[in-house]
Amino acid sequence: MLTNRFFQLLELLMTACLAAMVVMVFGNVVLRYAFDSGIAVSEELSRYLFVWLTFIGAVVVARENAHMGVETLVRRFGPVGRRICMVLSDALILLCCGVFFWGTWRQAPLNMSNIAPITGISMIWIYGIGFFTSLGIGLITALRLVRALTGRLRPGELDDFAGDAPGGQAGSLKERLE
């Protein structure tokens, strides 16, 4: 499926960001302590990659429904209470995504004209990730909200939201770690 390929690509991008960060930071440490020098660009780029890694990861985690939640409370409710919590939660998430997108939009002209001190790239390349993250999480959440409101949730999705699904996200994460 196309969405699976897209998220595999995002995970590959996150892996590449992490690998590049490790190489740049480790290389700088070796240069600093062994040769009393360093590469200034690697410090700045590793910081920017960390920002991208974090915000791309937030979209991937949103798809897996693995963000923090208050499962101990939601687990106590029945199907109707869980659905109400899901709808309210998703509505709040959409509101936050809207505020995040709007804030990124308002800051974009300023960030386009600001230049990074060492690399010389426009700061929109760093702060513009807010567009991707707000739209990505917003789309994932909006689709789930529509499914919840129209009664078309996938089997076990409501239990997974409540942290109550056997073999759900928590189970699969546990299996991946073992």
C-alpha positions in Angstrom: 0.0 0.0 0.0 1.2 3.5 -0.8 0.9 4.8 2.8 3.0 1.9 4.1 5.7 2.8 1.6 5.5 6.4 2.6 6.0 5.6 6.2 8.8 3.2 5.4 10.5 6.0 3.6 10.0 8.3 6.6 11.6 5.6 8.8 14.5 5.3 6.4 14.9 9.1 6.5 14.9 9.0 10.3 17.6 6.3 10.2 19.7 8.3 7.8 19.4 11.4 10.0 20.4 9.4 13.1 23.4 7.8 11.3 24.5 11.2 9.9 24.3 12.7 13.4 26.3 9.9 14.9 29.0 10.2 12.2 29.2 14.0 12.5 29.2 14.2 16.3 31.7 11.3 16.7 33.9 12.7 14.0 33.9 16.1 15.8 34.8 14.5 19.1 37.7 12.6 17.6 38.9 15.7 15.8 38.6 17.8 19.0 40.4 15.5 21.3 42.9 13.9 18.9 43.8 16.9 16.7 42.6 19.9 18.7 40.3 20.9 15.8 36.7 20.3 14.6 34.3 20.9 11.8 31.9 23.7 12.7 29.4 22.7 10.0 28.9 19.3 11.6 27.7 20.8 14.9 25.1 22.9 13.2 23.9 20.2 10.8 23.7 17.6 13.5 21.4 20.0 15.5 19.2 20.5 12.5 19.1 16.8 11.8 18.0 16.2 15.4 15.1 18.6 14.9 14.0 16.9 11.7 14.4 13.4 13.3 12.2 14.4 16.2 9.4 16.0 14.1 9.4 13.3 11.5 9.3 10.7 14.3 6.3 12.5 15.8 4.3 11.8 12.6 5.4 8.2 12.5 4.5 7.7 16.1 1.1 9.3 15.5 0.4 6.8 12.8 1.2 4.0 15.2 -1.0 5.6 18.0 2.0 5.4 20.3 2.0 8.9 21.7 1.5 9.3 25.4 -2.0 8.9 26.6 -4.0 8.5 29.8 -4.7 4.8 29.2 -5.4 4.0 32.8 -8.4 6.3 32.8 -9.7 5.4 29.3 -9.3 1.7 29.9 -12.0 1.9 32.7 -14.6 3.1 30.2 -16.8 1.0 28.0 -17.0 1.3 24.2 -19.1 4.5 24.3 -16.9 6.2 26.8 -13.8 5.2 24.9 -15.2 6.5 21.6 -16.1 9.8 23.4 -12.6 10.1 24.7 -11.2 9.3 21.3 -13.3 12.0 19.6 -12.4 14.6 22.2 -8.8 13.7 22.1 -8.7 13.9 18.3 -10.5 17.2 18.3 -7.9 18.6 20.7 -5.1 17.2 18.6 -6.6 18.8 15.5 -6.8 22.1 17.3 -3.1 21.9 18.3 -2.1 20.9 14.8 -4.0 24.0 13.5 -2.3 26.3 16.0 1.1 24.7 15.1 0.5 25.1 11.4 -0.7 28.7 11.9 2.3 29.6 14.0 4.7 28.1 11.5 2.9 30.0 8.7 3.2 33.2 10.6 6.9 32.7 11.3 7.8 31.5 7.8 8.6 34.9 6.3 10.9 35.7 9.2 12.6 32.3 9.0 13.0 32.6 5.2 15.1 35.7 5.7 17.1 34.4 8.6 20.3 32.6 7.6 22.1 30.0 9.7 25.4 31.3 11.0 27.7 28.6 9.8 26.0 26.7 6.9 24.3 29.8 5.5 21.1 28.0 4.7 17.7 29.6 5.2 16.2 28.9 8.6 12.9 27.9 6.9 14.6 24.6 6.2 14.8 24.0 10.0 11.6 25.6 11.3 9.6 24.7 8.2 9.3 21.1 9.5 6.4 22.4 11.4 4.4 22.4 8.2 5.1 18.7 7.6 4.4 17.7 11.2 1.2 19.6 11.7 -0.2 18.5 8.3 1.0 14.9 8.9 -0.4 14.5 12.4 -3.5 16.5 11.5 -4.3 14.3 8.5 -3.8 11.1 10.5 -6.0 12.4 13.3 -8.7 13.8 11.0 -9.0 10.4 9.3 -9.3 8.6 12.6 -11.8 11.2 13.8 -14.0 10.7 10.7 -13.8 6.9 11.2 -14.8 7.3 14.9 -17.7 9.6 14.1 -19.0 7.5 11.3 -18.6 4.2 13.2 -16.0 2.8 10.8 -13.2 2.2 13.3 -11.1 -0.8 12.5 -11.6 -3.9 14.7 -9.6 -3.4 17.9 -8.8 0.3 17.2 -10.9 1.5 20.1 -9.3 -1.0 22.4 -5.8 -0.1 21.1 -6.6 3.6 21.8 -7.4 2.6 25.4 -4.2 0.5 25.7 -6.3 -2.6 26.1 -5.7 -4.4 22.8 -4.0 -7.8 23.1 -1.3 -7.8 20.5 -2.0 -4.1 19.7 0.6 -1.4 19.4 2.0 -2.1 22.9 2.2 -5.8 22.1 3.9 -5.3 18.8 6.4 -2.8 20.3 7.2 -5.3 23.0 7.7 -8.0 20.3 9.9 -5.7 18.3 12.1 -5.1 21.4 12.5 -8.8 22.2 
